[in-house]
Amino acid sequence: MTRTVAEIDTAIASIRESMGLGMKSVRYRDGRILDFMSVTDMVRAITELQEERAAVVGNPPVTRVAARYVSGLSG
């Protein structure tokens, strides 16, 4: 099921409002209640919703990879 931008924005706002009130559960206007285990889970949910919103609008998220070389020699 594809959500609209307005639905995604409402979900993000609901989660942020709950976070601001120090709550770990979100009650949506349609009566659904979503319980989170931690604030980290709430932040993850917001990130996923923002990525979903970007995809709906037509701007898919950019993935960045940074390589790091470790020689194994201590110096």
DAGIVEN-V392981 format. One record per pair of residues at least 24 apart in sequence whose ideal C-beta (glycine too) atoms are under 7 Angstrom apart, sorted by the first residue. I is the first residue (numbers start at 1). GAP is how many residues later the second one is. Records with the same first field share a line. If there is no record, write none. Layout:
I=GAP  GAP
This chain:
2=54
5=48  51  52
8=41  44  45  48
11=38
12=34  37  38
15=27  30  31
16=30
